[in-house]
Amino acid sequence: MANAPLLSLLIWLPMLGGVLALLAGNTRPQLARWIALATSMVVLLLSIPLITTFDRGNAAMQFLELHNWIPAYDIRYALGADGISVALIGLTTLTTVLVLIGAWGSIDTRVSQYVAAFLILEGLMIGVFAAMDAMLFYVFFEAMLIPMFIIIGVWGGPRRVYASIKFFLYTFLGSVFMLVGIIYLYLKGGSWQLADMAALPLTMKEQAWLFFAFLAAFSVKVPMFPVHTWLPDAHVEAPTGGSVVLAAIMLKIGGYGFLRFTLPIVPDAGHEYAWVVIALSLIAILYIGLVALVQDDMKKLIAYSSISHMGFVTLGTFIAFSLVRDTGNLDAARLGLQGAMVQMISHGFISGAMFSCVGVLYDRMHSRMIRDYGGVANVMPWFAMFMVFFGMSNAGLPGTSGFIGEFMVILASFQQHPLLAFAGATTLIVGAAYTLWLVKRVIFGEVGNAHVAELEDINPREWIVLGVFAIGVLALGVYPKPLTDLMEPSIAQLASQLAASKL
């Protein structure tokens, strides 16, 4: 594997598998399922050498591939991965396998098209995490909207058309500003390479315009308050697999975009306007958490919970500007950036697991409303064990991954100002409130009605999905060092880039 184009294989193999699944046709759904599962398993296996052979002491991009793509404009097919990319690619390949296993018996219409959409989406998301050319990044960034638009619009709920169009318009319009920004950077510097853009000298005025262009694109993806309203609708209407991928992977692309574009390219504007993102992050953590508290739809509650928890990603990312420039505390800045990344991976496991739990119940009862349940533990004890565990993780219980990232961000924030840390830490209270209330009403108490009394416990396929998520949550919560060691050189390099002014 040493000389193999590993990143290209990870990008294009799932797309090829998607085409083969489409060729199987809807008349042979079982064949399409097996093609999709086999392809995703091969892609997962290919991601293992990406992790095992990665040089953890090196901050430079590795597994490099460079080919001319559009020579007339010097646009290149340039791929590479650092510790941040490797971690997110690993999360993507694992989640895709679990999504396809989870949908094995629940999707019975247009099966070949459904599994093909997920495989193509997997390849495009890996492309985003591996792209080193800004235009290539933009192409993958935009193209991944298409399969998710189809997944929501075809296999979604009653308001699926509304939700899919809203999802597409929000995310597409936001990214137009990024396109304008990267074209400007190309015209100024003559290169589409992200490394060249990071080295380009820029005035404060130029940086300010670019900062808000990138903010418009990536804040929608996270999503940040107040451009978050598309997410609850998309989650509620999307099929279970769509919700899992949307929460576990696609939201992380917004945070990843900030790390690749905003931090290295516009460090001075980032410091000047970090307070805007910090304020919006705290609003998301506090206000959106309270909004989650009053939801009566399980999916909508978890969707608002996702927005609140992703607030820690942007808080940890942008608090680093102040820590480096105002206090000169490079170690605290690295802690905040590490916390943001750990929170991204942790949220991928926890949110994917929570949406999978809702999918298990929905497959049996065809209802997401909390009031339709009660006493599920009496008839589904194994399922109840998993859902309580994931609920505790979502509330930030120490020993689970939900605690690690948030604690690191809170600790970094405290070194900037105790009030910031206090405001962020309130999510541990609000998060515990809405999560425990959900678990109490759905899982515990007397059997709610005759429909609940007839529920059957999880089958082996559901055991695999929830079990793998549980292992990820527990492993990262008990021993996060392998993940932090993987990302540390890249995080340290980012922190040093924040300290270097372009003015």
C-alpha positions as CSV (number, residue, x, y, z in Angstrom):
1,M,0.0,0.0,0.0
2,A,3.0,2.3,0.3
3,N,2.8,3.6,-3.2
4,A,-0.9,3.2,-3.8
5,P,-3.0,6.3,-4.4
6,L,-4.8,5.6,-1.1
7,L,-6.9,8.8,-1.0
8,S,-8.1,8.4,-4.6
9,L,-9.1,4.9,-3.8
10,L,-11.1,6.0,-0.8
11,I,-12.8,8.7,-2.9
12,W,-13.6,6.9,-6.1
13,L,-14.1,3.3,-5.0
14,P,-17.4,4.1,-3.1
15,M,-18.6,6.1,-6.2
16,L,-17.8,3.1,-8.4
17,G,-19.7,0.9,-5.9
18,G,-22.6,3.3,-6.1
19,V,-22.7,2.9,-9.9
20,L,-22.7,-0.9,-9.6
21,A,-25.5,-0.8,-7.0
22,L,-27.5,1.3,-9.4
23,L,-26.9,-1.2,-12.2
24,A,-28.3,-3.9,-9.9
25,G,-31.6,-2.2,-10.3
26,N,-34.6,-2.0,-8.0
27,T,-35.8,-5.4,-9.1
28,R,-32.8,-7.0,-7.3
29,P,-32.7,-5.1,-4.0
30,Q,-30.8,-7.7,-2.1
31,L,-28.0,-7.7,-4.6
32,A,-27.8,-3.9,-4.4
33,R,-27.6,-4.1,-0.6
34,W,-24.7,-6.7,-0.7
35,I,-22.8,-4.6,-3.3
36,A,-23.1,-1.5,-1.2
37,L,-22.1,-3.3,2.0
38,A,-19.2,-5.0,0.4
39,T,-18.0,-1.7,-1.1
40,S,-18.3,0.2,2.2
41,M,-16.4,-2.6,4.0
42,V,-13.6,-2.5,1.5
43,V,-13.4,1.3,1.9
44,L,-13.3,0.9,5.6
45,L,-10.5,-1.6,5.4
46,L,-8.6,0.8,3.1
47,S,-8.9,3.5,5.6
48,I,-7.0,1.4,8.2
49,P,-3.6,1.7,6.5
50,L,-4.3,5.4,6.3
51,I,-4.4,5.5,10.1
52,T,-1.7,2.9,10.8
53,T,0.9,4.2,8.4
54,F,0.3,7.9,9.2
55,D,3.4,9.6,10.7
56,R,2.0,11.0,13.9
57,G,5.0,13.2,14.5
58,N,4.7,15.1,11.3
59,A,2.4,18.1,10.7
60,A,2.9,18.1,7.0
61,M,0.3,16.7,4.6
62,Q,0.9,13.0,3.8
63,F,-0.3,10.5,1.2
64,L,0.1,13.3,-1.4
65,E,-1.3,13.0,-4.9
66,L,-0.9,15.8,-7.4
67,H,-2.2,15.8,-11.0
68,N,-3.2,18.6,-13.5
69,W,-6.9,18.8,-13.7
70,I,-7.7,22.1,-15.6
71,P,-4.3,23.3,-16.7
72,A,-5.6,26.5,-18.3
73,Y,-6.5,27.8,-14.8
74,D,-3.9,25.9,-12.9
75,I,-6.6,23.9,-11.1
76,R,-5.1,20.6,-9.8
77,Y,-6.3,17.3,-8.5
78,A,-4.3,17.7,-5.3
79,L,-5.0,15.4,-2.4
80,G,-3.3,15.0,1.0
81,A,-4.2,14.2,4.6
82,D,-2.9,15.4,8.0
83,G,-4.0,14.1,11.4
84,I,-7.3,16.1,11.3
85,S,-8.2,14.7,7.9
86,V,-7.3,11.1,8.8
87,A,-9.5,11.2,11.9
88,L,-12.5,12.5,9.9
89,I,-12.0,10.1,7.0
90,G,-11.9,7.2,9.5
91,L,-15.2,8.4,11.1
92,T,-16.8,8.7,7.6
93,T,-15.8,5.2,6.4
94,L,-17.0,3.6,9.7
95,T,-20.3,5.5,9.8
96,T,-21.2,4.6,6.2
97,V,-20.9,0.9,7.0
98,L,-23.1,1.3,10.0
99,V,-25.7,3.3,8.0
100,L,-25.9,0.6,5.3
101,I,-26.3,-2.2,7.9
102,G,-28.9,-0.1,9.8
103,A,-31.0,0.4,6.6
104,W,-30.9,-3.3,5.6
105,G,-34.4,-4.1,6.5
106,S,-36.0,-0.7,7.0
107,I,-35.7,0.6,3.4
108,D,-37.7,-1.4,0.8
109,T,-38.4,1.1,-1.9
110,R,-35.8,2.0,-4.6
111,V,-33.2,0.2,-2.6
112,S,-30.5,0.3,-5.3
113,Q,-30.8,4.1,-5.6
114,Y,-30.8,4.5,-1.8
115,V,-27.6,2.6,-1.2
116,A,-26.0,4.2,-4.2
117,A,-26.7,7.7,-2.9
118,F,-24.9,6.9,0.4
119,L,-21.9,5.4,-1.4
120,I,-21.5,8.4,-3.7
121,L,-22.0,10.7,-0.7
122,E,-19.2,8.9,1.2
123,G,-16.8,9.4,-1.7
124,L,-17.6,13.1,-1.9
125,M,-17.2,13.7,1.8
126,I,-13.8,12.0,1.9
127,G,-12.9,14.2,-1.1
128,V,-13.7,17.3,1.0
129,F,-11.4,16.1,3.8
130,A,-8.6,15.2,1.4
131,A,-8.7,18.2,-1.0
132,M,-5.6,20.5,-1.0
133,D,-6.8,22.6,-4.0
134,A,-9.4,25.2,-3.1
135,M,-11.4,24.6,-6.3
136,L,-11.3,20.9,-5.8
137,F,-12.5,21.4,-2.3
138,Y,-15.4,23.5,-3.5
139,V,-16.4,21.0,-6.1
140,F,-16.6,18.2,-3.5
141,F,-18.2,20.6,-1.0
142,E,-21.0,21.4,-3.4
143,A,-21.4,18.0,-5.0
144,M,-22.2,16.2,-1.7
145,L,-25.4,18.3,-1.4
146,I,-26.9,16.4,-4.3
147,P,-27.0,12.9,-2.8
148,M,-28.3,14.2,0.5
149,F,-30.9,16.3,-1.3
150,I,-32.1,13.1,-3.0
151,I,-32.0,11.0,0.2
152,I,-34.2,13.5,2.0
153,G,-36.4,14.3,-0.9
154,V,-37.1,10.7,-2.0
155,W,-37.1,8.6,1.2
156,G,-38.0,11.3,3.7
157,G,-41.2,12.0,5.6
158,P,-44.4,13.9,4.6
159,R,-42.7,17.3,4.3
160,R,-39.6,15.9,2.6
161,V,-39.8,18.2,-0.4
162,Y,-39.9,21.3,1.7
163,A,-37.1,20.1,4.0
164,S,-34.8,19.0,1.1
165,I,-35.2,22.3,-0.8
166,K,-34.6,24.3,2.4
167,F,-31.5,22.2,3.1
168,F,-30.2,22.7,-0.4
169,L,-30.9,26.5,-0.6
170,Y,-29.3,27.3,2.8
171,T,-26.2,25.3,2.2
172,F,-25.8,26.2,-1.5
173,L,-26.3,30.0,-1.0
174,G,-23.9,30.1,1.9
175,S,-21.1,28.4,-0.1
176,V,-21.4,30.9,-3.0
177,F,-19.7,33.4,-0.8
178,M,-16.8,31.0,-0.3
179,L,-16.5,30.6,-4.1
180,V,-16.2,34.4,-4.4
181,G,-13.5,34.4,-1.7
182,I,-11.4,31.6,-3.2
183,I,-11.6,33.2,-6.7
184,Y,-10.4,36.5,-5.2
185,L,-7.5,34.7,-3.5
186,Y,-6.6,33.0,-6.8
187,L,-6.6,36.2,-8.7
188,K,-4.4,37.8,-6.1
189,G,-1.9,35.0,-5.6
190,G,-2.2,32.9,-8.8
191,S,-2.7,29.6,-7.1
192,W,-5.6,27.5,-6.0
193,Q,-3.5,25.5,-3.5
194,L,-4.6,26.0,0.1
195,A,-1.0,26.1,1.4
196,D,-0.3,29.0,-1.1
197,M,-3.4,30.8,0.0
198,A,-2.3,30.5,3.7
199,A,1.0,32.1,2.8
200,L,-0.5,35.0,0.8
201,P,-0.1,38.4,2.4
202,L,-3.4,40.2,2.8
203,T,-4.5,43.6,4.2
204,M,-6.9,43.8,7.1
205,K,-9.7,44.9,4.8
206,E,-9.1,42.0,2.5
207,Q,-9.0,39.6,5.4
208,A,-12.3,41.0,6.9
209,W,-14.2,40.5,3.6
210,L,-12.8,36.9,3.3
211,F,-13.5,36.1,6.9
212,F,-17.2,36.9,6.6
213,A,-17.3,35.1,3.2
214,F,-16.0,31.9,4.8
215,L,-18.2,32.5,7.9
216,A,-21.3,32.6,5.6
217,A,-20.3,29.3,4.0
218,F,-19.2,27.3,7.0
219,S,-21.6,28.6,9.6
220,V,-24.5,27.2,7.6
221,K,-22.8,23.8,7.5
222,V,-22.1,23.6,11.3
223,P,-24.9,25.0,11.6
224,M,-24.5,28.1,13.8
225,F,-27.2,30.3,15.2
226,P,-29.1,32.0,13.5
227,V,-28.6,30.0,10.2
228,H,-29.5,26.7,11.9
229,T,-33.2,26.5,11.1
230,W,-32.8,24.1,8.1
231,L,-31.3,21.4,10.3
232,P,-34.3,20.4,12.5
233,D,-36.5,20.2,9.4
234,A,-33.9,18.1,7.5
235,H,-33.5,15.7,10.4
236,V,-37.2,15.2,11.0
237,E,-38.0,14.4,7.4
238,A,-34.8,12.5,6.5
239,P,-34.7,8.7,6.8
240,T,-32.7,7.3,9.7
241,G,-29.6,6.8,7.6
242,G,-29.8,10.4,6.3
243,S,-30.0,11.8,9.8
244,V,-27.1,9.7,11.0
245,V,-24.8,10.8,8.1
246,L,-26.0,14.4,8.3
247,A,-25.3,14.7,12.1
248,A,-22.2,12.4,12.3
249,I,-20.3,13.7,9.2
250,M,-21.8,16.5,7.2
251,L,-22.0,19.0,10.1
252,K,-18.3,18.4,10.8
253,I,-17.5,19.8,7.3
254,G,-18.4,23.3,8.6
255,G,-15.9,23.0,11.5
256,Y,-13.3,21.5,9.2
257,G,-13.7,24.4,6.8
258,F,-12.9,26.9,9.5
259,L,-9.7,25.0,10.3
260,R,-8.7,24.8,6.6
261,F,-9.7,28.3,5.5
262,T,-10.4,30.8,8.2
263,L,-7.6,30.0,10.7
264,P,-4.6,29.9,8.3
265,I,-5.7,32.3,5.6
266,V,-7.2,35.2,7.6
267,P,-5.6,35.0,11.0
268,D,-5.8,38.8,11.7
269,A,-9.5,39.1,10.8
270,G,-10.1,35.9,12.7
271,H,-8.7,37.6,15.9
272,E,-10.5,40.8,15.2
273,Y,-13.9,39.2,14.7
274,A,-13.5,36.1,16.9
275,W,-15.9,37.6,19.4
276,V,-18.7,37.4,16.8
277,V,-18.3,33.6,16.5
278,I,-17.8,33.2,20.2
279,A,-21.0,35.0,20.9
280,L,-23.0,33.0,18.4
281,S,-21.5,29.8,19.7
282,L,-22.6,30.7,23.3
283,I,-26.1,31.5,22.0
284,A,-26.2,28.1,20.3
285,I,-25.0,26.4,23.5
286,L,-27.5,28.1,25.8
287,Y,-30.5,29.1,23.7
288,I,-30.7,26.1,21.4
289,G,-30.3,23.9,24.4
290,L,-33.4,25.4,25.9
291,V,-35.2,25.0,22.6
292,A,-34.4,21.3,22.7
293,L,-36.0,21.1,26.2
294,V,-39.5,21.8,24.9
295,Q,-39.5,19.5,21.8
296,D,-42.1,16.7,21.7
297,D,-40.5,15.0,18.6
298,M,-37.5,12.8,19.4
299,K,-35.7,13.6,16.2
300,K,-36.2,17.3,16.6
301,L,-34.9,17.2,20.1
302,I,-31.7,15.4,19.1
303,A,-31.4,17.8,16.1
304,Y,-31.4,20.9,18.4
305,S,-29.1,19.0,20.8
306,S,-26.7,18.6,17.9
307,I,-26.7,22.4,17.2
308,S,-26.0,23.1,20.9
309,H,-23.1,20.6,21.1
310,M,-21.6,21.8,17.8
311,G,-21.4,25.2,19.5
312,F,-18.4,23.8,21.4
313,V,-16.6,23.2,18.1
314,T,-16.8,26.8,17.0
315,L,-16.2,28.1,20.6
316,G,-13.0,26.0,20.9
317,T,-11.8,27.0,17.4
318,F,-12.3,30.7,17.8
319,I,-11.3,31.1,21.5
320,A,-7.9,30.0,20.2
321,F,-7.5,33.4,18.4
322,S,-7.8,35.3,21.7
323,L,-5.7,32.9,23.7
324,V,-2.8,33.3,21.2
325,R,-3.0,37.0,20.4
326,D,-4.3,38.5,23.7
327,T,-2.6,36.3,26.3
328,G,0.2,34.6,24.3
329,N,-1.0,31.3,25.8
330,L,-0.2,28.9,22.9
331,D,-0.8,25.8,25.1
332,A,-4.4,26.9,25.9
333,A,-5.1,27.7,22.3
334,R,-3.9,24.2,21.3
335,L,-6.1,22.8,24.1
336,G,-9.2,24.6,22.6
337,L,-8.5,23.4,19.1
338,Q,-7.9,19.9,20.3
339,G,-11.2,20.1,22.3
340,A,-13.0,21.3,19.2
341,M,-11.7,18.3,17.2
342,V,-12.4,15.7,19.9
343,Q,-15.9,17.2,20.2
344,M,-16.4,16.7,16.4
345,I,-15.4,13.0,16.5
346,S,-17.3,12.4,19.7
347,H,-20.4,14.1,18.4
348,G,-20.2,11.9,15.3
349,F,-20.5,8.8,17.5
350,I,-23.1,10.1,19.9
351,S,-25.4,11.8,17.4
352,G,-25.2,8.9,15.0
353,A,-26.1,6.6,17.9
354,M,-29.0,8.7,19.1
355,F,-30.5,8.9,15.7
356,S,-30.0,5.2,15.2
357,C,-31.9,4.6,18.5
358,V,-34.8,6.7,17.2
359,G,-34.7,4.7,14.0
360,V,-35.0,1.5,15.9
361,L,-38.2,2.7,17.6
362,Y,-39.6,4.3,14.4
363,D,-39.2,1.0,12.5
364,R,-41.4,-0.6,15.1
365,M,-44.0,2.1,15.9
366,H,-43.8,4.5,13.0
367,S,-43.9,7.4,15.4
368,R,-41.2,9.8,16.7
369,M,-43.5,11.5,19.2
370,I,-42.3,11.1,22.8
371,R,-45.9,10.9,24.1
372,D,-46.5,7.7,22.1
373,Y,-43.9,5.8,24.2
374,G,-43.3,5.0,27.8
375,G,-41.9,2.0,29.7
376,V,-39.9,0.8,26.7
377,A,-37.4,-0.8,29.1
378,N,-40.0,-3.3,30.2
379,V,-40.2,-4.9,26.7
380,M,-36.9,-3.9,25.1
381,P,-34.3,-4.1,27.9
382,W,-31.2,-4.4,25.6
383,F,-32.3,-1.4,23.6
384,A,-33.0,0.5,26.8
385,M,-29.4,-0.2,27.9
386,F,-28.0,1.3,24.8
387,M,-30.3,4.4,24.7
388,V,-29.7,5.2,28.4
389,F,-25.9,4.9,27.7
390,F,-26.0,7.2,24.7
391,G,-28.3,9.6,26.6
392,M,-25.7,9.8,29.4
393,S,-23.0,10.4,26.8
394,N,-25.1,13.2,25.2
395,A,-25.4,14.8,28.7
396,G,-21.6,14.8,29.1
397,L,-21.2,12.0,31.6
398,P,-17.5,11.6,32.6
399,G,-16.1,8.4,31.2
400,T,-17.9,8.9,27.9
401,S,-16.7,10.8,24.8
402,G,-19.3,13.5,25.4
403,F,-17.4,14.8,28.4
404,I,-13.9,14.9,26.9
405,G,-14.2,17.5,24.1
406,E,-16.5,19.8,26.0
407,F,-14.3,19.7,29.1
408,M,-11.2,20.6,27.0
409,V,-13.0,23.6,25.4
410,I,-14.4,24.8,28.8
411,L,-10.9,24.5,30.3
412,A,-9.4,26.5,27.4
413,S,-12.2,29.1,27.7
414,F,-11.6,29.5,31.4
415,Q,-8.0,30.6,30.7
416,Q,-9.4,33.4,28.5
417,H,-12.2,34.4,30.9
418,P,-14.1,32.5,33.6
419,L,-17.4,33.9,32.4
420,L,-17.0,32.3,29.0
421,A,-16.3,28.9,30.7
422,F,-19.3,29.4,32.9
423,A,-21.6,30.2,30.0
424,G,-20.3,27.2,28.1
425,A,-20.6,24.8,31.1
426,T,-24.3,25.5,31.4
427,T,-24.8,23.1,28.6
428,L,-23.9,20.3,31.0
429,I,-27.0,21.3,33.0
430,V,-29.4,22.0,30.1
431,G,-28.1,19.0,28.2
432,A,-28.7,16.7,31.1
433,A,-32.2,18.2,31.5
434,Y,-33.5,17.5,28.0
435,T,-31.6,14.2,27.6
436,L,-32.8,12.8,30.9
437,W,-36.3,14.0,30.3
438,L,-36.3,12.2,27.0
439,V,-35.0,9.0,28.5
440,K,-37.4,9.1,31.4
441,R,-40.5,9.6,29.2
442,V,-39.5,7.0,26.6
443,I,-37.6,4.3,28.4
444,F,-38.8,4.2,32.1
445,G,-42.1,4.0,33.9
446,E,-45.0,1.8,33.2
447,V,-45.7,0.5,29.7
448,G,-47.3,3.4,27.9
449,N,-49.8,1.6,25.7
450,A,-50.7,-1.6,23.9
451,H,-48.4,-0.7,21.0
452,V,-45.4,-0.4,23.3
453,A,-46.3,-3.7,25.0
454,E,-45.9,-5.5,21.6
455,L,-42.4,-4.1,20.8
456,E,-39.6,-6.6,20.2
457,D,-36.1,-6.1,21.4
458,I,-33.2,-5.3,19.0
459,N,-32.2,-7.8,16.4
460,P,-28.5,-8.8,15.6
461,R,-28.2,-6.2,12.9
462,E,-29.3,-3.4,15.3
463,W,-27.0,-4.9,17.9
464,I,-24.0,-4.4,15.6
465,V,-24.8,-0.8,14.8
466,L,-25.5,0.3,18.4
467,G,-22.7,-1.8,19.7
468,V,-20.1,-0.3,17.5
469,F,-21.3,3.2,18.3
470,A,-21.1,2.3,22.0
471,I,-17.6,1.0,21.7
472,G,-16.5,4.3,20.0
473,V,-18.2,6.4,22.7
474,L,-16.7,4.5,25.5
475,A,-13.2,4.1,24.0
476,L,-12.9,7.8,23.2
477,G,-14.3,8.7,26.7
478,V,-11.9,6.4,28.6
479,Y,-8.7,6.8,26.5
480,P,-8.7,9.7,24.0
481,K,-4.9,9.8,23.8
482,P,-4.6,7.9,20.4
483,L,-6.9,10.5,18.8
484,T,-5.3,13.5,20.4
485,D,-1.8,12.2,19.5
486,L,-2.9,11.7,15.9
487,M,-4.0,15.3,15.6
488,E,-1.5,17.1,17.8
489,P,1.1,18.1,15.2
490,S,-1.6,19.5,12.9
491,I,-3.2,21.4,15.8
492,A,0.2,22.8,16.9
493,Q,0.8,24.0,13.4
494,L,-2.6,25.7,13.3
495,A,-1.9,27.4,16.6
496,S,1.4,28.7,15.3
497,Q,-0.3,30.1,12.2
498,L,-2.8,32.0,14.4
499,A,0.2,33.7,16.1
500,A,1.7,34.9,12.8
501,S,0.2,38.2,11.6
502,K,0.0,39.0,7.9
503,L,-0.1,42.7,8.5
